[in-house]
Amino acid sequence: MSSSDPVRVGVVGASPPGFGDRAHLPAVESAPGLVLEAVCTTREETAAAAANKWGARKWYAGIEGLCNDPEVDLITVAVRPRLHHPLTMAALAAGKPVFCEWPLALDTTEAVEMNSAARGGNIPTAVGLQGRFAPAVAWARRLVADGAVGKPLSFVVSQMLSKFDVDRDRAWLVHHEEASGALFVAFGHVMDSVRFILGEVENISARQLTLSPAGVYTDGGTFKWQTADTVMAIAELEEGISGTAYVSNTTSPPQGYSLRIIGEEGQLLLGAPSYYQFSPVRVSRGPLQVSVGSQESDSMEEVEIPAEYLSTMPVTEGSAGYNVGRALADFADSIRQGRRFRPDFDDGVNLHRLLDAAMVSSKEGRRVTV
């Protein structure tokens, strides 16, 4: 593949209202260097409808045909976590690079198997931790690395969002064993922003709770949440950085996402009105508050994000497809250039191990090494 060749993409999970239809397909349509070659669902009628809606050249009812298509260069997997392992393993067996959504798998064992298969075949991989590609998050990482707050000392991160209704045909969302809930999804993404900017977590003390178990289906029926809606943690990172994390799916009105990094010479604040991986994120830097400023300042000032960190795409920042599009475009470039893409399945396995440590800590009431 030459540096100018478009990467031909096949999207698994193309039916609405899934994340493939909401994010992956708009991302492929909008991102430079990508072409939508094919879509794949479980039924012929839904696959054909998705192909017609998004302009795919082909459609498949089932993964086998997609994997065997020589004109598909890259497969994205955007279905429920329970299906990530079998679908990804099929794609890897066919030698296809894979972009798989987060959670990477149902558990760490499956994630390790997926990563081992990719490594064994020297096949490029990507995991859908697209929050890393939010312009403000990438810029904040650079600011911290360049010493904007001096030596980082500690952090406080939170994401407080409201409880959401569930479609009855997506009732799997309410079960812990489906890798759903505040721990697997919200806490995983939130802690990945910390890992990306400040470094890996070395040990953690955590509690996962279901504080508001009553749920409502969109058609008016009721159910009981069987997975955590709240996670609280104290974490120690590399280089001696410590911090706290609080994630809630029961906050009304919602307060969004916030990451405050406190350093020897100032602070940096990231803020977003909703899920940080989807909504516009703002950066501020300052003394002991946050914004652009030195230790001598008493105020925080919003930081302007340099143009090179922004993307001009038909999908706008704040839409589900924006950061996915940025991630997919970079993944495609990495395939053309033969370089490693991050975050890959290695990063996904490490995040699963962090969640394992959090679950053990919550169950046993002790600090756990990751």
RODO-2510 file (C-alpha; in nm, 4 decimals, decimal comma):
residues 370
     n   res          X          Y          Z
     1     m     0,0000     0,0000     0,0000
     2     s     0,1431     0,3370    -0,1036
     3     s     0,1234     0,6502     0,1091
     4     s    -0,1434     0,7908    -0,1231
     5     d    -0,3715     0,4879    -0,1396
     6     p    -0,7024     0,5194     0,0463
     7     v    -0,7581     0,2624     0,3185
     8     r    -1,0726     0,0631     0,2412
     9     v    -1,2766     0,0049     0,5544
    10     g    -1,5339    -0,2552     0,6520
    11     v    -1,7550    -0,1645     0,9489
    12     v    -1,8995    -0,4408     1,1674
    13     g    -2,2080    -0,3263     1,3562
    14     a    -2,3620    -0,0863     1,1069
    15     s    -2,7254    -0,0908     1,2218
    16     p    -2,8852     0,1944     1,4176
    17     p    -2,8949     0,2819     1,7009
    18     g    -2,5558     0,1212     1,7647
    19     f    -2,2226     0,2962     1,7969
    20     g    -2,1198     0,1872     1,4498
    21     d    -2,4044     0,3878     1,2964
    22     r    -2,3590     0,6814     1,5355
    23     a    -1,9800     0,7083     1,5280
    24     h    -1,7807     0,4699     1,3087
    25     l    -1,9722     0,5241     0,9863
    26     p    -1,9781     0,9064     1,0136
    27     a    -1,6078     0,8867     1,1010
    28     v    -1,5168     0,6778     0,7972
    29     e    -1,7275     0,9026     0,5755
    30     s    -1,5554     1,2157     0,7072
    31     a    -1,1946     1,1216     0,7793
    32     p    -0,9289     1,1822     0,5133
    33     g    -0,7705     0,8804     0,3490
    34     l    -1,0549     0,6384     0,4239
    35     v    -1,3129     0,4795     0,1936
    36     l    -1,6172     0,2840     0,3108
    37     e    -1,5822    -0,0432     0,1231
    38     a    -1,8333    -0,2584     0,3115
    39     v    -2,0705    -0,2846     0,6050
    40     c    -2,1580    -0,5933     0,8055
    41     t    -2,4545    -0,6805     1,0278
    42     t    -2,6205    -1,0068     1,1298
    43     r    -2,9080    -0,9896     0,8779
    44     e    -2,9246    -0,9270     0,5047
    45     e    -3,1969    -0,6631     0,5289
    46     t    -3,0135    -0,4531     0,7883
    47     a    -2,6806    -0,4873     0,6080
    48     a    -2,8362    -0,3786     0,2782
    49     a    -3,0103    -0,0863     0,4480
    50     a    -2,6845     0,0292     0,6079
    51     a    -2,4991     0,0055     0,2767
    52     n    -2,7685     0,2129     0,1093
    53     k    -2,7686     0,4719     0,3884
    54     w    -2,3916     0,5207     0,4006
    55     g    -2,2941     0,4489     0,0405
    56     a    -2,0900     0,1341     0,1025
    57     r    -1,9926    -0,0564    -0,2105
    58     k    -2,0769    -0,3914    -0,0478
    59     w    -2,2652    -0,5406     0,2423
    60     y    -2,2361    -0,8668     0,4308
    61     a    -2,4670    -1,0585     0,6623
    62     g    -2,2026    -1,2183     0,8823
    63     i    -1,8321    -1,1706     0,9378
    64     e    -1,6959    -1,4443     0,7078
    65     g    -1,7642    -1,2663     0,3805
    66     l    -1,6185    -0,9407     0,5087
    67     c    -1,3022    -1,1108     0,6324
    68     n    -1,2536    -1,2872     0,2985
    69     d    -1,2980    -0,9716     0,0909
    70     p    -0,9568    -0,8828    -0,0588
    71     e    -1,0713    -0,5246    -0,1147
    72     v    -1,1176    -0,4585     0,2588
    73     d    -0,7962    -0,3268     0,4157
    74     l    -0,9197    -0,2534     0,7681
    75     i    -1,2094    -0,3763     0,9812
    76     t    -1,3724    -0,1778     1,2608
    77     v    -1,5746    -0,3575     1,5283
    78     a    -1,8513    -0,1563     1,6956
    79     v    -2,0886    -0,4059     1,8554
    80     r    -2,1618    -0,5191     2,2115
    81     p    -1,8482    -0,6272     2,4025
    82     r    -1,9565    -0,9925     2,4176
    83     l    -1,9009    -1,0161     2,0414
    84     h    -1,5686    -0,8307     2,0246
    85     h    -1,3556    -1,1409     2,0793
    86     p    -1,5065    -1,3750     1,8159
    87     l    -1,5411    -1,1032     1,5519
    88     t    -1,1923    -0,9650     1,6083
    89     m    -1,0349    -1,3113     1,6119
    90     a    -1,2017    -1,3868     1,2777
    91     a    -1,0679    -1,0643     1,1274
    92     l    -0,7176    -1,1266     1,2634
    93     a    -0,7224    -1,4838     1,1294
    94     a    -0,7806    -1,3289     0,7869
    95     g    -0,4859    -1,0936     0,8398
    96     k    -0,6988    -0,7787     0,8603
    97     p    -0,5947    -0,4833     1,0788
    98     v    -0,8656    -0,4212     1,3390
    99     f    -0,9993    -0,1129     1,5168
   100     c    -1,2071    -0,2568     1,8035
   101     e    -1,4200    -0,0447     2,0318
   102     w    -1,3688    -0,0216     2,4079
   103     p    -1,4144    -0,2328     2,6183
   104     l    -1,1730    -0,4366     2,4099
   105     a    -1,3330    -0,7602     2,5318
   106     l    -1,5550    -0,9064     2,8010
   107     d    -1,2528    -0,9607     3,0241
   108     t    -0,8745    -0,9578     3,0351
   109     t    -0,8404    -1,3217     2,9273
   110     e    -1,0203    -1,2507     2,5999
   111     a    -0,8269    -0,9264     2,5511
   112     v    -0,4943    -1,1064     2,5954
   113     e    -0,5984    -1,3710     2,3400
   114     m    -0,6888    -1,1006     2,0892
   115     n    -0,3597    -0,9207     2,1462
   116     s    -0,1590    -1,2430     2,1172
   117     a    -0,3275    -1,3276     1,7868
   118     a    -0,2464    -0,9833     1,6498
   119     r     0,1131    -0,9991     1,7674
   120     g     0,1571    -1,3497     1,6292
   121     g     0,0467    -1,2332     1,2871
   122     n     0,2215    -0,8943     1,3102
   123     i    -0,1168    -0,7341     1,2410
   124     p    -0,1806    -0,3664     1,3294
   125     t    -0,4468    -0,3047     1,5932
   126     a    -0,6315    -0,0152     1,7525
   127     v    -0,8640     0,0052     2,0516
   128     g    -1,1435     0,2627     2,0651
   129     l    -1,0069     0,4883     2,3372
   130     q    -1,0782     0,7816     2,1094
   131     g    -1,0736     1,0357     2,3919
   132     r    -0,6970     1,0507     2,3366
   133     f    -0,7701     1,2146     2,0028
   134     a    -0,9775     1,4995     2,1446
   135     p    -0,7722     1,8066     2,0462
   136     a    -0,7703     1,9455     2,3996
   137     v    -0,6593     1,6144     2,5501
   138     a    -0,3714     1,5810     2,3045
   139     w    -0,2708     1,9436     2,3673
   140     a    -0,2921     1,8997     2,7449
   141     r    -0,0550     1,6044     2,7219
   142     r     0,1934     1,8204     2,5321
   143     l     0,1567     2,1057     2,7832
   144     v     0,2303     1,8761     3,0758
   145     a     0,5253     1,7150     2,8959
   146     d     0,6658     2,0611     2,8195
   147     g     0,6512     2,1603     3,1869
   148     a     0,3472     2,3885     3,1817
   149     v     0,2682     2,3029     3,5450
   150     g     0,6173     2,2025     3,6493
   151     k     0,6556     1,8568     3,7967
   152     p     0,3081     1,6951     3,8196
   153     l     0,2223     1,6072     4,1785
   154     s    -0,1396     1,4959     4,1877
   155     f    -0,4671     1,4873     3,9982
   156     v    -0,8409     1,4925     4,0576
   157     v    -1,0597     1,3475     3,7828
   158     s    -1,4366     1,3110     3,7735
   159     q    -1,7186     1,2401     3,5343
   160     m    -2,0695     1,2944     3,6663
   161     l    -2,3528     1,2168     3,4271
   162     s    -2,7204     1,1309     3,4588
   163     k    -2,8825     0,7906     3,4542
   164     f    -3,0041     0,6972     3,1060
   165     d    -3,3020     0,4993     2,9824
   166     v    -3,2368     0,1696     2,8040
   167     d    -3,4035     0,0212     2,4959
   168     r    -3,5510    -0,3183     2,5784
   169     d    -3,3616    -0,4823     2,2916
   170     r    -3,0378    -0,3490     2,4423
   171     a    -3,1071    -0,4845     2,7904
   172     w    -2,7565    -0,6319     2,7998
   173     l    -2,6410    -0,2806     2,8967
   174     v    -2,7684    -0,3298     3,2512
   175     h    -2,5496    -0,6340     3,3301
   176     h    -2,1972    -0,6369     3,4741
   177     e    -2,1126    -0,9631     3,2978
   178     e    -2,1642    -0,7850     2,9636
   179     a    -1,8734    -0,5467     3,0413
   180     s    -2,1218    -0,2631     3,0823
   181     g    -2,1717     0,0005     3,3485
   182     a    -1,9740     0,2773     3,5126
   183     l    -1,6621     0,0685     3,5764
   184     f    -1,6048    -0,0809     3,2324
   185     v    -1,7165     0,2116     3,0188
   186     a    -1,7040     0,5469     3,1982
   187     f    -1,4266     0,4690     3,4478
   188     g    -1,2236     0,2949     3,1773
   189     h    -1,2370     0,5961     2,9454
   190     v    -1,1816     0,8466     3,2269
   191     m    -0,8774     0,6648     3,3636
   192     d    -0,7387     0,6337     3,0124
   193     s    -0,7244     1,0131     2,9937
   194     v    -0,5152     1,0069     3,3115
   195     r    -0,2883     0,7322     3,1750
   196     f    -0,2429     0,9146     2,8461
   197     i    -0,1439     1,2469     3,0014
   198     l     0,0337     1,1419     3,3216
   199     g     0,1413     0,7779     3,2860
   200     e     0,0338     0,4280     3,3827
   201     v    -0,1372     0,3415     3,7104
   202     e     0,0811     0,1342     3,9442
   203     n    -0,1703     0,0598     4,2205
   204     i    -0,5288     0,1438     4,3039
   205     s    -0,7791     0,1395     4,5877
   206     a    -1,1352     0,1442     4,4545
   207     r    -1,5030     0,0947     4,5305
   208     q    -1,7651     0,0127     4,2687
   209     l    -2,1237     0,0604     4,3803
   210     t    -2,4784     0,0428     4,2497
   211     l    -2,6377     0,3314     4,4371
   212     s    -2,9514     0,3735     4,2259
   213     p    -3,0579     0,0308     4,0955
   214     a    -3,4034     0,1267     3,9644
   215     g    -3,4058     0,1623     3,5857
   216     v    -3,6593     0,2477     3,3158
   217     y    -3,6882     0,1082     2,9648
   218     t    -3,7618     0,3573     2,6890
   219     d    -4,1045     0,1954     2,6415
   220     g    -4,1906     0,2569     3,0066
   221     g    -4,1099    -0,0787     3,1631
   222     t    -3,8793    -0,1033     3,4621
   223     f    -3,5732    -0,3098     3,5509
   224     k    -3,2978    -0,3312     3,8103
   225     w    -2,9423    -0,2302     3,7210
   226     q    -2,7065    -0,5255     3,7695
   227     t    -2,3859    -0,3276     3,7204
   228     a    -2,2083    -0,0421     3,8965
   229     d    -2,3321     0,3139     3,8512
   230     t    -2,0606     0,4721     4,0692
   231     v    -1,6845     0,4181     4,1010
   232     m    -1,4503     0,5897     4,3488
   233     a    -1,0747     0,5365     4,3509
   234     i    -0,7375     0,6531     4,4789
   235     a    -0,4566     0,5739     4,2371
   236     e    -0,0787     0,5990     4,2394
   237     l     0,0920     0,6476     3,9039
   238     e     0,4441     0,6295     3,7724
   239     e     0,6828     0,8971     3,8979
   240     g     0,5011     0,9117     4,2312
   241     i     0,1944     1,1013     4,1073
   242     s    -0,1199     1,0311     4,3131
   243     g    -0,4814     1,1212     4,2567
   244     t    -0,8483     1,0518     4,3033
   245     a    -1,1184     0,9502     4,0580
   246     y    -1,4961     0,9684     4,0889
   247     v    -1,7311     0,8454     3,8182
   248     s    -2,1092     0,8581     3,8535
   249     n    -2,3948     0,7652     3,6214
   250     t    -2,6518     0,8969     3,8706
   251     t    -2,5801     1,2717     3,8793
   252     s    -2,8730     1,5026     3,8071
   253     p    -2,8226     1,7575     3,6688
   254     p    -2,5090     1,6182     3,5013
   255     q    -2,1770     1,7915     3,5670
   256     g    -1,9674     1,6432     3,2860
   257     y    -1,5969     1,5590     3,2895
   258     s    -1,3142     1,7333     3,4711
   259     l    -0,9437     1,6527     3,5067
   260     r    -0,7356     1,8806     3,7277
   261     i    -0,3597     1,8260     3,7281
   262     i    -0,1706     1,9959     4,0107
   263     g     0,2003     2,0570     3,9630
   264     e     0,4811     2,2302     4,1479
   265     e     0,4419     2,5417     3,9327
   266     g     0,0716     2,5536     3,8501
   267     q    -0,2395     2,3649     3,7482
   268     l    -0,4056     2,2447     3,4340
   269     l    -0,7767     2,1814     3,3967
   270     l    -0,9608     1,9852     3,1310
   271     g    -1,3377     2,0167     3,1225
   272     a    -1,6192     1,8818     2,9061
   273     p    -1,9992     1,9008     2,9425
   274     s    -2,0518     1,5273     2,8878
   275     y    -1,8429     1,2220     2,7991
   276     y    -1,5014     1,3711     2,7294
   277     q    -1,4410     1,1316     2,4409
   278     f    -1,7421     1,2762     2,2550
   279     s    -1,7955     1,6344     2,3715
   280     p    -1,5774     1,9435     2,3171
   281     v    -1,3039     1,9608     2,5814
   282     r    -1,1555     2,2854     2,7087
   283     v    -0,8090     2,3348     2,8548
   284     s    -0,7093     2,5864     3,1166
   285     r    -0,3863     2,6235     3,3044
   286     g    -0,2893     2,8233     3,6068
   287     p    -0,1754     2,8385     3,9669
   288     l    -0,3842     2,6514     4,2169
   289     q    -0,7003     2,6722     4,0216
   290     v    -0,6378     2,6136     3,6517
   291     s    -0,5773     2,8175     3,3361
   292     v    -0,2839     2,9823     3,1685
   293     g    -0,0771     3,1479     3,4341
   294     s     0,2254     3,1255     3,6550
   295     q     0,2428     3,0599     4,0269
   296     e     0,2083     3,4320     4,0828
   297     s    -0,1328     3,4474     3,9142
   298     d    -0,4615     3,4088     4,1000
   299     s    -0,6720     3,3232     3,7956
   300     m    -0,7097     3,0514     3,5371
   301     e    -0,7186     3,1348     3,1676
   302     e    -0,8524     2,9161     2,8915
   303     v    -0,5746     2,7927     2,6647
   304     e    -0,6103     2,8293     2,2898
   305     i    -0,5541     2,4978     2,1161
   306     p    -0,3038     2,5271     1,8283
   307     a    -0,4457     2,4779     1,4807
   308     e    -0,2323     2,1692     1,4167
   309     y    -0,4217     1,9871     1,6932
   310     l    -0,7573     2,0496     1,5257
   311     s    -0,9203     1,8698     1,2339
   312     t    -1,1389     2,0007     0,9567
   313     m    -1,3955     1,7300     0,8897
   314     p    -1,7651     1,7301     0,7982
   315     v    -1,8368     1,5893     1,1443
   316     t    -1,7792     1,8508     1,4115
   317     e    -1,6169     1,8298     1,7521
   318     g    -1,8765     1,7110     1,9978
   319     s    -2,0277     1,4543     1,7621
   320     a    -1,9603     1,0869     1,8332
   321     g    -1,7730     1,0490     1,5049
   322     y    -1,5228     1,3329     1,5482
   323     n    -1,2573     1,1741     1,7690
   324     v    -1,3243     0,8315     1,6167
   325     g    -1,2525     0,9870     1,2773
   326     r    -0,9286     1,1397     1,4036
   327     a    -0,8262     0,8046     1,5506
   328     l    -0,9145     0,6090     1,2364
   329     a    -0,7290     0,8555     1,0130
   330     d    -0,4153     0,8172     1,2245
   331     f    -0,4554     0,4391     1,2339
   332     a    -0,4796     0,4335     0,8543
   333     d    -0,1662     0,6490     0,8288
   334     s     0,0179     0,4153     1,0640
   335     i    -0,0711     0,1181     0,8436
   336     r     0,0584     0,2971     0,5329
   337     q     0,3774     0,4040     0,7123
   338     g     0,4427     0,0781     0,8936
   339     r     0,4564     0,2427     1,2374
   340     r     0,2927     0,1426     1,5638
   341     f    -0,0438     0,3017     1,6384
   342     r    -0,1403     0,3982     1,9922
   343     p    -0,3660     0,3056     2,1639
   344     d    -0,3363    -0,0510     2,0360
   345     f    -0,4419    -0,3833     2,1852
   346     d    -0,1435    -0,3691     2,4233
   347     d    -0,2912    -0,0510     2,5702
   348     g    -0,6339    -0,2119     2,5838
   349     v    -0,5012    -0,5129     2,7758
   350     n    -0,3295    -0,2825     3,0254
   351     l    -0,6531    -0,0922     3,0832
   352     h    -0,8419    -0,4186     3,1368
   353     r    -0,5804    -0,5105     3,3986
   354     l    -0,6396    -0,1781     3,5712
   355     l    -1,0127    -0,2554     3,5875
   356     d    -0,9343    -0,6024     3,7233
   357     a    -0,7305    -0,4424     4,0009
   358     a    -1,0151    -0,2004     4,0769
   359     m    -1,2631    -0,4899     4,1032
   360     v    -1,0354    -0,6887     4,3354
   361     s    -0,9793    -0,3794     4,5485
   362     s    -1,3522    -0,3149     4,5734
   363     k    -1,4265    -0,6749     4,6679
   364     e    -1,1425    -0,7221     4,9185
   365     g    -1,1150    -0,3702     5,0576
   366     r    -0,7434    -0,3276     4,9919
   367     r    -0,4988    -0,1501     4,7647
   368     v    -0,4072    -0,3627     4,4631
   369     t    -0,1028    -0,3496     4,2363
   370     v    -0,1955    -0,3284     3,8686
***
